[in-house]
Amino acid sequence: MFSFEYTHSSYGEMINDLAERLHVKVKDNWLFFPEDVGNGYYRVLQLSNGLDVNIINCRMNRDWLLHRKGDTEEYYTLRFDELVIEKNIRIGIDTDVIERKKETLAVAYLTSSLFDWYYHGTKGTTFKGVNILIPKVWLGKLMGIEVFDDILPAYISLKSRSFTMEPLDAVYYQLMNEIMEEDPDTPFPYLYAENRVQLLMERFFTRIHSRVALADVQSNIKPDDIYTVFRIEKILVENFSAKPKSIEELSRKATMSSTKLKKIFKSVFGMPIYEYYQQKRMQKAGELLSSGKYSVKQVASIIGYTNVSNFSTAFKKYMKEEPSNFIES
């Protein structure tokens, strides 16, 4: 198995250490994998605004482990990853682990350096990714809030650990493919690549704003209450096949009044509790449909609908498409 562990907050340092581990040379921030490890490349860019970007496009010829160890230096990684899994892969963030087998996993998500993160994959995995290192201050600006010492770390750590991953859609795919189309032996249009990376970031954070209105969090909300609401959100969306918990049940778990819970939840997540629940439920349905493994009827059942027609109506309301079209896309 090929394994690589790191704690770098600089992709420039990381590519040099990876080259040493692989016994290859780096040329103009391009690294090509030796054939016994993989077929493809790892590349580093630094944007004009100072942000580091890595680009990976390869097929692994060995079982492999990529592991970023948790660190006290706080920064964030915005990942746009497509993994075509020939056998299986395990993804870990802190103590949380998910496993996927023989499928394509295509997601965008944020991770924090405060927690361990890893991909542990098998031979034959195809890995395409565009990853962006974002310092804490930068992320605050991108999220639209300036003061977030208590709010944002709680959000990122809990949301990452509960695997809130956004499926890559056609727009994400197009931007990623355009970044990866160039050959290292020809002059790479740097501004073109930077523009595509900026568009990826803009799309991700615009969609974050549409789902989680962190900019609306009021400074008079206590950090402990924010942490509590994140814990309640995790409970709310942990099992869509079961009947959602009532406001009264959630209030008891939060040890706060239902009025207070509803107010803080809406302030943090930008919508009432059950509207948020339904939106996340439909996003989960979209992920299941796009996997190609389930029929519309099966997905409806998995997320708790006994009536397919009712599911289709709800899905179209939130996703703006018929479930059958979503499968075809």
GUVO-64364 format. One record per residue (C-alpha): y, z, x; residue in one letter; residue number from 0. Coordinates in Angstrom, 2 decimals, always signed. Each point is the difference from the previous one (the first is absolute). Layout:
// GUVO-64364
+---------+---------+---------+------+-----+
|      yy |      zz |      xx | type | seq |
+---------+---------+---------+------+-----+
|       Y |       Z |       X |    A | NUM |
...
+---------+---------+---------+------+-----+
//
This chain:
// GUVO-64364
+---------+---------+---------+------+-----+
|      yy |      zz |      xx | type | seq |
+---------+---------+---------+------+-----+
|   +0.00 |   +0.00 |   +0.00 |    M |   0 |
|   +3.54 |   -0.76 |   +1.18 |    F |   1 |
|   +2.39 |   +2.91 |   -0.59 |    S |   2 |
|   +3.70 |   +0.41 |   +0.68 |    F |   3 |
|   +1.96 |   +3.21 |   -0.60 |    E |   4 |
|   +3.75 |   +0.33 |   +0.31 |    Y |   5 |
|   +3.05 |   +2.10 |   -0.85 |    T |   6 |
|   +2.65 |   -2.54 |   +1.03 |    H |   7 |
|   +3.32 |   -0.31 |   -1.77 |    S |   8 |
|   +0.56 |   -3.27 |   +1.87 |    S |   9 |
|   -2.11 |   -3.11 |   -0.52 |    Y |  10 |
|   +1.11 |   -1.23 |   +3.42 |    G |  11 |
|   -1.75 |   +2.98 |   +1.61 |    E |  12 |
|   -2.94 |   -0.37 |   -2.33 |    M |  13 |
|   -0.71 |   -3.66 |   +0.84 |    I |  14 |
|   -0.01 |   +0.81 |   +3.71 |    N |  15 |
|   -2.45 |   +2.86 |   -0.47 |    D |  16 |
|   -2.18 |   -2.20 |   -2.21 |    L |  17 |
|   +0.01 |   -2.72 |   +2.68 |    A |  18 |
|   -1.11 |   +2.54 |   +2.60 |    E |  19 |
|   -2.77 |   +1.18 |   -2.29 |    R |  20 |
|   -1.17 |   -3.60 |   -0.53 |    L |  21 |
|   +0.52 |   -1.06 |   +3.66 |    H |  22 |
|   +2.24 |   -2.91 |   -1.01 |    V |  23 |
|   +3.59 |   -0.97 |   +0.75 |    K |  24 |
|   +2.99 |   -0.06 |   -2.33 |    V |  25 |
|   +2.13 |   -3.14 |   +0.06 |    K |  26 |
|   +3.36 |   -0.04 |   -1.79 |    D |  27 |
|   -1.23 |   +2.85 |   -2.22 |    N |  28 |
|   -3.13 |   -1.90 |   -1.04 |    W |  29 |
|   -3.46 |   +1.45 |   +0.61 |    L |  30 |
|   -3.16 |   -2.01 |   -0.64 |    F |  31 |
|   -3.21 |   +1.93 |   -0.61 |    F |  32 |
|   -2.93 |   -0.64 |   +2.35 |    P |  33 |
|   -2.79 |   -1.77 |   -1.89 |    E |  34 |
|   -2.44 |   +2.90 |   +0.23 |    D |  35 |
|   +2.48 |   +2.13 |   -1.99 |    V |  36 |
|   +1.63 |   -2.53 |   -2.34 |    G |  37 |
|   +1.48 |   -3.44 |   -0.58 |    N |  38 |
|   +3.73 |   +0.01 |   -0.50 |    G |  39 |
|   +3.16 |   +1.72 |   +1.15 |    Y |  40 |
|   +2.26 |   +3.01 |   -0.15 |    Y |  41 |
|   +3.73 |   -0.60 |   +0.32 |    R |  42 |
|   +3.13 |   +2.15 |   +0.24 |    V |  43 |
|   +3.55 |   -0.82 |   -1.11 |    L |  44 |
|   +3.15 |   +2.07 |   +0.18 |    Q |  45 |
|   +2.51 |   -0.80 |   -2.71 |    L |  46 |
|   +3.69 |   -0.26 |   +0.77 |    S |  47 |
|   +0.52 |   +3.25 |   -1.94 |    N |  48 |
|   -2.33 |   +1.79 |   +2.43 |    G |  49 |
|   -3.09 |   +0.31 |   -2.22 |    L |  50 |
|   -3.38 |   -0.69 |   +1.60 |    D |  51 |
|   -2.48 |   -2.37 |   -1.68 |    V |  52 |
|   -3.60 |   -0.78 |   +0.86 |    N |  53 |
|   -1.95 |   -2.97 |   -1.29 |    I |  54 |
|   -3.78 |   -0.16 |   +0.12 |    I |  55 |
|   -2.18 |   -2.96 |   -0.97 |    N |  56 |
|   -3.61 |   +0.21 |   +1.11 |    C |  57 |
|   -3.68 |   +0.18 |   -0.88 |    R |  58 |
|   -1.81 |   +2.94 |   +1.55 |    M |  59 |
|   -3.22 |   -0.76 |   +1.89 |    N |  60 |
|   -0.94 |   +3.67 |   +0.32 |    R |  61 |
|   +0.08 |   +3.10 |   -2.14 |    D |  62 |
|   +3.45 |   +1.48 |   +0.59 |    W |  63 |
|   +2.25 |   +3.02 |   -0.42 |    L |  64 |
|   +3.81 |   -0.09 |   +0.01 |    L |  65 |
|   +1.32 |   +3.55 |   -0.10 |    H |  66 |
|   +3.58 |   +1.24 |   +0.05 |    R |  67 |
|   -0.13 |   +3.71 |   +0.71 |    K |  68 |
|   +2.39 |   +2.30 |   -1.82 |    G |  69 |
|   +3.10 |   +0.96 |   +1.95 |    D |  70 |
|   +2.97 |   +2.35 |   -0.36 |    T |  71 |
|   +2.45 |   -2.87 |   +0.61 |    E |  72 |
|   +0.76 |   -1.15 |   -3.53 |    E |  73 |
|   +0.12 |   -3.71 |   -0.74 |    Y |  74 |
|   -1.52 |   -2.31 |   -2.58 |    Y |  75 |
|   -2.06 |   -3.18 |   +0.01 |    T |  76 |
|   +0.41 |   -2.60 |   -2.72 |    L |  77 |
|   -3.30 |   -1.90 |   -0.06 |    R |  78 |
|   -0.74 |   -3.40 |   -1.53 |    F |  79 |
|   -3.73 |   -0.40 |   +0.62 |    D |  80 |
|   -2.68 |   -2.43 |   -1.17 |    E |  81 |
|   -3.56 |   +0.93 |   +0.96 |    L |  82 |
|   -2.88 |   -2.29 |   -0.92 |    V |  83 |
|   -2.92 |   +2.40 |   +0.23 |    I |  84 |
|   -3.37 |   -1.54 |   +0.85 |    E |  85 |
|   -1.87 |   +3.33 |   -0.14 |    K |  86 |
|   +2.14 |   +3.09 |   -0.48 |    N |  87 |
|   +3.13 |   +1.83 |   +1.12 |    I |  88 |
|   +1.15 |   +3.61 |   -0.17 |    R |  89 |
|   +3.70 |   +0.79 |   -0.26 |    I |  90 |
|   +1.17 |   +3.51 |   +0.73 |    G |  91 |
|   +3.34 |   +1.77 |   -0.35 |    I |  92 |
|   -0.18 |   +3.63 |   +1.00 |    D |  93 |
|   -3.00 |   +1.45 |   -1.90 |    T |  94 |
|   -0.14 |   -2.76 |   -2.62 |    D |  95 |
|   -2.44 |   -2.87 |   +0.49 |    V |  96 |
|   -0.83 |   -3.09 |   -2.04 |    I |  97 |
|   -2.76 |   -2.49 |   +0.67 |    E |  98 |
|   -0.12 |   -3.66 |   -0.99 |    R |  99 |
|   -2.93 |   -2.40 |   +0.29 |    K | 100 |
|   -0.22 |   -3.80 |   +0.06 |    K | 101 |
|   +3.38 |   -0.75 |   -1.52 |    E | 102 |
|   +3.54 |   -0.96 |   +0.88 |    T | 103 |
|   +2.44 |   +2.89 |   +0.25 |    L | 104 |
|   +3.59 |   -1.27 |   -0.03 |    A | 105 |
|   +2.62 |   +2.73 |   -0.26 |    V | 106 |
|   +3.49 |   +1.14 |   +0.94 |    A | 107 |
|   +0.61 |   +3.69 |   +0.59 |    Y | 108 |
|   +1.84 |   +2.62 |   +2.05 |    L | 109 |
|   -1.56 |   +2.55 |   +2.34 |    T | 110 |
|   +1.56 |   +2.91 |   +1.85 |    S | 111 |
|   -0.56 |   +0.86 |   +3.67 |    S | 112 |
|   -0.48 |   +3.62 |   -1.04 |    L | 113 |
|   -3.53 |   -0.82 |   -1.16 |    F | 114 |
|   -3.03 |   -1.59 |   +1.64 |    D | 115 |
|   -0.63 |   -3.56 |   -1.15 |    W | 116 |
|   -2.89 |   -2.33 |   +0.79 |    Y | 117 |
|   -1.92 |   -3.16 |   -0.86 |    Y | 118 |
|   -3.70 |   +0.21 |   +0.88 |    H | 119 |
|   -1.47 |   -3.46 |   -0.60 |    G | 120 |
|   -3.14 |   -1.97 |   +0.68 |    T | 121 |
|   -0.65 |   -3.20 |   +1.90 |    K | 122 |
|   +1.15 |   -3.10 |   -1.86 |    G | 123 |
|   +3.16 |   +1.53 |   -1.53 |    T | 124 |
|   +2.97 |   -2.36 |   -0.09 |    T | 125 |
|   +3.24 |   +1.91 |   +0.48 |    F | 126 |
|   +3.46 |   -1.42 |   -0.66 |    K | 127 |
|   +2.95 |   +2.35 |   +0.08 |    G | 128 |
|   +3.75 |   +0.33 |   +0.38 |    V | 129 |
|   +0.94 |   +3.59 |   +0.80 |    N | 130 |
|   +3.52 |   +1.38 |   +0.46 |    I | 131 |
|   +0.91 |   +3.27 |   +1.72 |    L | 132 |
|   +2.84 |   +1.71 |   -1.84 |    I | 133 |
|   +1.81 |   +3.10 |   +1.32 |    P | 134 |
|   +0.72 |   +2.78 |   -2.47 |    K | 135 |
|   +3.73 |   -0.75 |   -0.25 |    V | 136 |
|   -0.65 |   -3.71 |   -0.59 |    W | 137 |
|   -2.46 |   +0.76 |   -2.77 |    L | 138 |
|   +2.54 |   +2.21 |   -1.73 |    G | 139 |
|   +2.43 |   -2.91 |   -0.07 |    K | 140 |
|   -2.64 |   -2.44 |   -1.23 |    L | 141 |
|   -1.00 |   +2.35 |   -2.81 |    M | 142 |
|   +3.62 |   +0.34 |   -1.06 |    G | 143 |
|   +0.46 |   +3.68 |   +0.81 |    I | 144 |
|   +1.82 |   +1.59 |   +2.90 |    E | 145 |
|   -1.18 |   +3.61 |   -0.32 |    V | 146 |
|   -3.76 |   +0.11 |   -0.28 |    F | 147 |
|   -1.29 |   +2.58 |   +2.48 |    D | 148 |
|   -1.94 |   +1.80 |   -2.72 |    D | 149 |
|   -0.60 |   -2.76 |   -2.54 |    I | 150 |
|   -1.15 |   -3.02 |   +2.00 |    L | 151 |
|   -2.58 |   +1.62 |   +2.29 |    P | 152 |
|   -1.62 |   +1.58 |   -3.03 |    A | 153 |
|   -0.04 |   -3.32 |   -1.81 |    Y | 154 |
|   -1.39 |   -2.03 |   +2.88 |    I | 155 |
|   -2.64 |   +2.52 |   +1.05 |    S | 156 |
|   -1.37 |   +0.61 |   -3.48 |    L | 157 |
|   +0.25 |   -3.59 |   -1.16 |    K | 158 |
|   -1.64 |   -1.30 |   +3.17 |    S | 159 |
|   -2.76 |   +2.58 |   -0.19 |    R | 160 |
|   -0.75 |   -0.94 |   -3.60 |    S | 161 |
|   -0.13 |   -3.69 |   +1.02 |    F | 162 |
|   +2.80 |   -1.41 |   -2.07 |    T | 163 |
|   -0.42 |   -3.54 |   +1.27 |    M | 164 |
|   +1.75 |   -2.99 |   -1.49 |    E | 165 |
|   -2.17 |   -3.13 |   -0.26 |    P | 166 |
|   +1.37 |   -2.97 |   +1.91 |    L | 167 |
|   +1.11 |   -2.73 |   -2.37 |    D | 168 |
|   +0.68 |   -3.69 |   +0.62 |    A | 169 |
|   +3.51 |   +0.67 |   +1.33 |    V | 170 |
|   -1.25 |   +2.51 |   +2.57 |    Y | 171 |
|   -2.77 |   -2.39 |   +1.04 |    Y | 172 |
|   +2.42 |   -2.89 |   +0.46 |    Q | 173 |
|   +2.37 |   +2.03 |   +2.18 |    L | 174 |
|   -2.85 |   +1.34 |   +2.13 |    M | 175 |
|   -1.52 |   -3.45 |   +0.46 |    N | 176 |
|   +3.35 |   -1.47 |   +1.00 |    E | 177 |
|   +0.35 |   +2.70 |   +2.67 |    I | 178 |
|   -3.47 |   -0.81 |   +1.34 |    M | 179 |
|   +0.19 |   -3.80 |   -0.07 |    E | 180 |
|   +1.62 |   -0.47 |   +3.41 |    E | 181 |
|   -1.95 |   -0.67 |   +3.19 |    D | 182 |
|   +0.89 |   +2.04 |   +3.12 |    P | 183 |
|   +0.13 |   -3.16 |   +2.14 |    D | 184 |
|   +2.91 |   -1.39 |   -2.00 |    T | 185 |
|   +3.48 |   +1.52 |   -0.28 |    P | 186 |
|   -0.17 |   +2.56 |   -2.78 |    F | 187 |
|   +3.07 |   -0.03 |   -2.24 |    P | 188 |
|   +0.89 |   +3.67 |   +0.44 |    Y | 189 |
|   +2.60 |   +0.11 |   -2.75 |    L | 190 |
|   -2.47 |   -1.60 |   -2.42 |    Y | 191 |
|   -2.58 |   +2.72 |   +0.72 |    A | 192 |
|   +2.59 |   +2.75 |   -0.25 |    E | 193 |
|   +1.18 |   -1.37 |   -3.32 |    N | 194 |
|   -3.54 |   +0.07 |   -1.41 |    R | 195 |
|   -0.53 |   +3.57 |   +1.17 |    V | 196 |
|   +3.27 |   +1.03 |   -1.61 |    Q | 197 |
|   -1.07 |   -1.66 |   -3.24 |    L | 198 |
|   -3.31 |   +1.90 |   +0.05 |    L | 199 |
|   +1.87 |   +3.28 |   +0.42 |    M | 200 |
|   +2.55 |   -0.86 |   -2.67 |    E | 201 |
|   -2.70 |   -0.89 |   -2.51 |    R | 202 |
|   -2.00 |   +3.17 |   +0.67 |    F | 203 |
|   +2.94 |   +2.37 |   -0.30 |    F | 204 |
|   +1.42 |   -1.81 |   -3.02 |    T | 205 |
|   -3.34 |   +0.52 |   -1.74 |    R | 206 |
|   -0.07 |   +3.64 |   +1.11 |    I | 207 |
|   +3.40 |   +0.47 |   -1.64 |    H | 208 |
|   -1.29 |   -1.55 |   -3.21 |    S | 209 |
|   -2.88 |   +2.49 |   -0.17 |    R | 210 |
|   +1.24 |   +3.16 |   +1.64 |    V | 211 |
|   +3.69 |   +0.67 |   -0.36 |    A | 212 |
|   +0.38 |   +2.36 |   +2.93 |    L | 213 |
|   +3.68 |   -0.86 |   +0.13 |    A | 214 |
|   +0.37 |   +1.87 |   -3.29 |    D | 215 |
|   -1.39 |   +3.27 |   +1.37 |    V | 216 |
|   +2.74 |   +2.60 |   -0.34 |    Q | 217 |
|   +0.78 |   +2.24 |   +2.96 |    S | 218 |
|   -0.14 |   +3.07 |   -2.26 |    N | 219 |
|   -3.76 |   -0.40 |   -0.49 |    I | 220 |
|   -1.83 |   +2.46 |   +2.22 |    K | 221 |
|   -2.34 |   -1.52 |   +2.61 |    P | 222 |
|   -2.87 |   +2.17 |   -1.28 |    D | 223 |
|   +0.44 |   -1.51 |   -3.48 |    D | 224 |
|   -0.10 |   -3.50 |   +1.49 |    I | 225 |
|   -3.24 |   +0.79 |   +1.83 |    Y | 226 |
|   -1.40 |   +1.38 |   -3.26 |    T | 227 |
|   +0.88 |   -3.16 |   -1.91 |    V | 228 |
|   -1.70 |   -2.15 |   +2.63 |    F | 229 |
|   -3.12 |   +2.15 |   -0.41 |    R | 230 |
|   +0.16 |   -0.47 |   -3.79 |    I | 231 |
|   +0.41 |   -3.76 |   +0.42 |    E | 232 |
|   -3.19 |   -0.09 |   +2.06 |    K | 233 |
|   -1.88 |   +1.92 |   -2.71 |    I | 234 |
|   +1.42 |   -2.30 |   -2.69 |    L | 235 |
|   -1.30 |   -3.23 |   +1.55 |    V | 236 |
|   -3.24 |   +1.18 |   +1.63 |    E | 237 |
|   -2.33 |   -1.26 |   -2.75 |    N | 238 |
|   +1.08 |   -2.72 |   -2.43 |    F | 239 |
|   -3.36 |   -0.10 |   -1.77 |    S | 240 |
|   +0.59 |   +3.50 |   -1.39 |    A | 241 |
|   +2.54 |   +0.94 |   -2.64 |    K | 242 |
|   +3.32 |   +0.82 |   +1.69 |    P | 243 |
|   +0.85 |   +3.67 |   +0.21 |    K | 244 |
|   +2.54 |   +1.29 |   -2.49 |    S | 245 |
|   +3.49 |   +1.09 |   +0.97 |    I | 246 |
|   -1.07 |   +3.56 |   -0.76 |    E | 247 |
|   -2.97 |   -0.22 |   +2.40 |    E | 248 |
|   +2.16 |   -1.51 |   +2.72 |    L | 249 |
|   +2.68 |   +2.64 |   -0.53 |    S | 250 |
|   -2.55 |   +2.78 |   +0.44 |    R | 251 |
|   -1.22 |   -1.57 |   +3.26 |    K | 252 |
|   +3.61 |   -0.31 |   +1.17 |    A | 253 |
|   +0.82 |   +3.57 |   -1.13 |    T | 254 |
|   +3.24 |   -1.21 |   -1.52 |    M | 255 |
|   +1.18 |   -0.70 |   -3.52 |    S | 256 |
|   -0.80 |   -3.39 |   -1.55 |    S | 257 |
|   +3.74 |   -0.68 |   -0.32 |    T | 258 |
|   +0.57 |   +0.66 |   +3.71 |    K | 259 |
|   -3.05 |   -2.03 |   +1.01 |    L | 260 |
|   +1.06 |   -3.02 |   -2.08 |    K | 261 |
|   +3.55 |   +0.15 |   +1.35 |    K | 262 |
|   -0.96 |   +0.22 |   +3.68 |    I | 263 |
|   -2.78 |   -2.58 |   -0.35 |    F | 264 |
|   +2.38 |   -2.53 |   -1.53 |    K | 265 |
|   +2.62 |   +0.71 |   +2.65 |    S | 266 |
|   -2.48 |   -0.54 |   +2.83 |    V | 267 |
|   -2.05 |   -2.89 |   -1.41 |    F | 268 |
|   +2.65 |   -1.68 |   -2.10 |    G | 269 |
|   -1.87 |   +0.05 |   -3.31 |    M | 270 |
|   -1.69 |   +2.41 |   -2.45 |    P | 271 |
|   -3.43 |   +1.36 |   +0.91 |    I | 272 |
|   -2.12 |   -2.12 |   -2.33 |    Y | 273 |
|   +1.93 |   -3.18 |   +0.63 |    E | 274 |
|   -0.63 |   +0.54 |   +3.70 |    Y | 275 |
|   -3.68 |   +0.68 |   -0.71 |    Y | 276 |
|   -0.34 |   -3.23 |   -1.96 |    Q | 277 |
|   +1.72 |   -2.02 |   +2.69 |    Q | 278 |
|   -2.30 |   +1.34 |   +2.70 |    K | 279 |
|   -2.97 |   -0.58 |   -2.31 |    R | 280 |
|   +0.90 |   -3.68 |   -0.35 |    M | 281 |
|   +0.57 |   -0.32 |   +3.75 |    Q | 282 |
|   -3.52 |   +1.34 |   +0.52 |    K | 283 |
|   -1.28 |   -2.53 |   -2.53 |    A | 284 |
|   +1.76 |   -2.77 |   +1.92 |    G | 285 |
|   -1.63 |   +1.11 |   +3.24 |    E | 286 |
|   -3.45 |   -0.02 |   -1.64 |    L | 287 |
|   +0.55 |   -3.40 |   -1.59 |    L | 288 |
|   +1.29 |   -1.57 |   +3.20 |    S | 289 |
|   -3.10 |   +1.16 |   +1.87 |    S | 290 |
|   -2.02 |   -2.58 |   -1.97 |    G | 291 |
|   -2.82 |   +2.50 |   -0.49 |    K | 292 |
|   +0.64 |   +0.89 |   -3.64 |    Y | 293 |
|   +0.55 |   -1.73 |   -3.32 |    S | 294 |
|   +2.95 |   +0.85 |   -2.23 |    V | 295 |
|   -2.34 |   +1.98 |   -2.26 |    K | 296 |
|   -1.38 |   +1.98 |   +2.94 |    Q | 297 |
|   +3.46 |   +0.84 |   +1.32 |    V | 298 |
|   +1.13 |   +1.09 |   -3.46 |    A | 299 |
|   -2.95 |   +2.40 |   -0.15 |    S | 300 |
|   +0.56 |   +1.33 |   +3.52 |    I | 301 |
|   +3.58 |   +1.03 |   -0.78 |    I | 302 |
|   -0.86 |   +1.55 |   -3.34 |    G | 303 |
|   +0.45 |   -2.72 |   -2.66 |    Y | 304 |
|   -2.68 |   -0.51 |   -2.65 |    T | 305 |
|   +1.92 |   -2.91 |   -1.55 |    N | 306 |
|   +0.49 |   -3.03 |   +2.26 |    V | 307 |
|   +2.78 |   -1.39 |   -2.16 |    S | 308 |
|   +2.02 |   +3.22 |   +0.34 |    N | 309 |
|   -0.54 |   -0.10 |   +3.75 |    F | 310 |
|   +1.16 |   -3.61 |   +0.23 |    S | 311 |
|   +3.17 |   +0.81 |   -1.94 |    T | 312 |
|   +0.79 |   +2.98 |   +2.22 |    A | 313 |
|   -0.76 |   -1.94 |   +3.17 |    F | 314 |
|   +2.28 |   -2.88 |   -0.95 |    K | 315 |
|   +2.82 |   +2.44 |   -0.83 |    K | 316 |
|   -0.04 |   +1.53 |   +3.47 |    Y | 317 |
|   -1.28 |   -2.83 |   +2.22 |    M | 318 |
|   +1.65 |   -2.91 |   -1.84 |    K | 319 |
|   -3.25 |   -1.99 |   +0.03 |    E | 320 |
|   -3.19 |   -0.24 |   -1.97 |    E | 321 |
|   -2.89 |   +1.79 |   +1.73 |    P | 322 |
|   -1.99 |   -3.24 |   +0.20 |    S | 323 |
|   +2.87 |   -1.74 |   +1.81 |    N | 324 |
|   +0.20 |   +2.90 |   +2.43 |    F | 325 |
|   -3.64 |   -0.58 |   +0.95 |    I | 326 |
|   +0.63 |   -3.71 |   +0.54 |    E | 327 |
|   +3.01 |   +0.72 |   +2.23 |    S | 328 |
+---------+---------+---------+------+-----+
//
